[in-house]
């Protein structure tokens, strides 16, 4: 029974733990293991790319616009810009990729126990 929480933590952290399973591919060259691992690796790469893009695009770019007025004083204005539609799509795609990868990882662990 003590292995069940460890299996859940391993499955929940699948974007990190999938990379250690790549070392076992040569043990199963003609097996279904390789066919089940390749989609998970592709999902993990897509998840990490989307997560990095979400972090980059969700933080608004701050632009400083400056000038001077008649009295010689300088005026600086900060404008924050966020690409809204991209961030909205990434907020949808990133959790969806996580859930798909979790499902793929859990189904592979059931089919090929360690």
Legacy VTK file of the C-alpha trace (Angstrom):
# vtk DataFile Version 3.0
C-alpha trace
ASCII
DATASET POLYDATA
POINTS 114 float
0.000 0.000 0.000
2.920 2.356 0.586
3.781 2.251 -3.120
0.476 3.829 -4.165
1.334 7.389 -2.988
4.749 7.077 -4.598
3.179 5.959 -7.884
0.768 8.906 -7.752
3.581 11.391 -7.108
5.574 9.833 -9.922
2.605 10.114 -12.285
1.763 13.669 -11.184
5.337 14.760 -11.858
5.372 13.090 -15.267
6.929 16.068 -17.118
10.047 15.520 -14.999
10.004 11.752 -14.452
9.488 10.833 -18.108
13.105 11.663 -18.888
14.407 8.918 -16.581
12.342 6.314 -18.427
14.239 7.062 -21.637
17.204 5.174 -20.207
15.125 1.978 -20.337
14.370 2.065 -24.075
17.208 -0.292 -25.036
15.771 -2.906 -22.666
12.548 -3.007 -24.714
13.612 -2.530 -28.357
10.886 -4.609 -30.022
8.330 -3.986 -27.341
5.225 -1.877 -27.124
7.083 0.160 -24.471
8.820 2.272 -27.120
5.554 2.942 -28.926
3.946 4.087 -25.691
6.906 6.218 -24.593
7.318 8.262 -27.794
3.935 10.061 -27.502
4.659 10.874 -23.859
8.035 12.379 -24.767
6.410 14.463 -27.506
3.736 15.603 -25.050
6.404 16.480 -22.464
8.333 18.577 -24.981
5.145 20.365 -26.054
4.173 20.906 -22.398
7.528 22.479 -21.507
7.480 24.707 -24.616
3.947 25.893 -23.811
4.805 26.467 -20.152
7.869 28.549 -21.039
5.865 30.499 -23.626
3.122 31.087 -21.055
5.619 32.418 -18.526
7.196 34.705 -21.118
3.984 36.003 -22.680
1.899 36.283 -19.492
4.362 38.775 -18.034
3.564 42.024 -19.776
6.290 43.878 -21.561
6.880 47.283 -20.026
7.825 50.058 -22.398
9.042 53.433 -21.199
8.111 56.405 -23.322
9.773 59.647 -22.403
9.730 63.241 -23.472
10.078 66.724 -22.135
7.604 69.539 -21.625
8.065 73.269 -22.096
9.501 73.918 -18.644
12.396 71.535 -19.255
10.989 68.788 -17.065
11.091 65.261 -18.370
7.986 63.127 -18.483
8.188 59.344 -18.556
5.218 57.058 -19.072
5.221 53.295 -18.711
2.977 51.224 -20.964
2.284 47.566 -20.248
1.412 45.393 -23.215
0.274 41.774 -23.115
-0.534 39.680 -26.189
-3.957 38.648 -24.873
-5.101 36.047 -27.386
-1.825 34.105 -27.228
-1.950 33.985 -23.437
-5.562 32.797 -23.513
-4.704 29.940 -25.854
-1.664 28.970 -23.772
-3.785 28.943 -20.594
-5.984 26.359 -22.345
-3.307 24.271 -24.109
-0.798 23.932 -21.236
-3.185 22.249 -18.732
-4.645 20.149 -21.553
-1.181 18.863 -22.438
-0.515 18.128 -18.764
-3.719 16.081 -18.457
-3.035 14.202 -21.708
0.508 13.410 -20.575
-0.718 12.284 -17.155
-3.177 9.925 -18.816
-0.516 8.565 -21.208
1.980 8.109 -18.376
-0.509 6.361 -16.089
-1.729 4.025 -18.845
1.846 3.122 -19.759
2.674 2.407 -16.100
-0.334 0.082 -15.856
0.623 -1.782 -19.019
4.340 -1.984 -18.186
4.865 -2.099 -14.419
8.415 -1.647 -13.189
LINES 1 115
114 0 1 2 3 4 5 6 7 8 9 10 11 12 13 14 15 16 17 18 19 20 21 22 23 24 25 26 27 28 29 30 31 32 33 34 35 36 37 38 39 40 41 42 43 44 45 46 47 48 49 50 51 52 53 54 55 56 57 58 59 60 61 62 63 64 65 66 67 68 69 70 71 72 73 74 75 76 77 78 79 80 81 82 83 84 85 86 87 88 89 90 91 92 93 94 95 96 97 98 99 100 101 102 103 104 105 106 107 108 109 110 111 112 113
